Amino acid sequence: MRQWSGRFTIEPANPTDAHRPLGAEHDLAAILSHVEDRVVVNDYTIRYDKKIYQIARGEIRSGLRGATVRVEERLDQSVWVRFRERYLTVRVCASQSKAPAPAPVPKLPAILTRQARGQFDERLQPAQQPPTMENYPAGAGKRRGRGEGPVRRVVGANLSRPAGSFG
């Protein structure tokens, strides 16, 4: 290290401190914060650090929905959200508990005896038979082919030219 310092150290031309003081327009906490951009969802929420933040109702402005906001995580772990040149009031939404998983359906044994299969099939048969076509009016359910409907038209035909002419 001594060789490094001796080789690359240069004495300043002016020994006074060259740092400028912070002005009123500088916010040191915002400058030293971790910054990420987020998009505001339709319900005026943003997601950051596995949490959902709700923008306060009084802070909603035109153009905010779907806009990109600047999320600043300060050194004191507080989160600030800025839209254009204005800081917005946000709060962490309560985490929604997930619905409990449904109970697993018990599986049937792989091999059932013939007698057991017969009893099982009887329970699944419907009490009534499905309606037959005799219950419907004549012609109901008849499928019509191309050109058999109530409207017949020729699509894309040019009747002023003979068939096969291209010019």
Backbone hydrogen bonds, N-H to C=O, Kabsch-Sander energy under -0.5 kcal/mol:
donor,donor_aa,acceptor,acceptor_aa,energy
5,S,1,M,-2.8
6,G,2,R,-2.3
7,R,3,Q,-2.0
8,F,4,W,-2.5
9,T,5,S,-1.6
26,H,23,G,-1.1
28,L,26,H,-0.6
31,I,27,D,-2.3
32,L,28,L,-2.1
33,S,30,A,-0.8
34,H,73,E,-2.4
35,V,33,S,-0.5
36,E,71,V,-2.3
38,R,69,V,-2.3
40,V,67,A,-2.6
41,V,45,T,-2.6
44,Y,41,V,-2.2
46,I,53,Y,-2.2
48,Y,51,K,-2.4
51,K,48,Y,-1.2
53,Y,46,I,-3.1
53,Y,51,K,-0.5
54,Q,91,R,-2.9
55,I,44,Y,-2.4
56,A,89,T,-2.7
59,E,56,A,-1.4
60,I,57,R,-1.1
64,L,61,R,-1.6
66,G,40,V,-1.7
67,A,64,L,-2.0
69,V,38,R,-3.3
70,R,82,R,-2.8
71,V,36,E,-3.5
71,V,69,V,-0.6
72,E,70,R,-0.6
72,E,80,W,-3.4
73,E,34,H,-3.0
73,E,71,V,-0.5
74,R,72,E,-0.8
74,R,78,S,-2.7
77,Q,74,R,-1.7
80,W,72,E,-2.8
81,V,88,L,-0.7
82,R,70,R,-2.9
83,F,86,R,-2.7
84,R,82,R,-0.5
86,R,83,F,-1.9
88,L,81,V,-3.3
90,V,88,L,-0.5
91,R,54,Q,-1.8
93,C,52,I,-3.2
112,L,110,A,-0.5
117,R,113,T,-2.6
118,G,114,R,-2.2
119,Q,115,Q,-2.0
120,F,116,A,-2.3
121,D,117,R,-2.6
122,E,118,G,-1.9
123,R,119,Q,-1.4
124,L,120,F,-1.0
125,Q,121,D,-1.0
135,N,132,T,-1.3
136,Y,133,M,-1.3
140,A,137,P,-1.6
142,K,139,G,-1.6
148,E,145,G,-1.6
152,R,150,P,-0.5
155,V,153,R,-0.6
159,L,157,A,-0.7
161,R,158,N,-0.8
165,S,162,P,-1.7
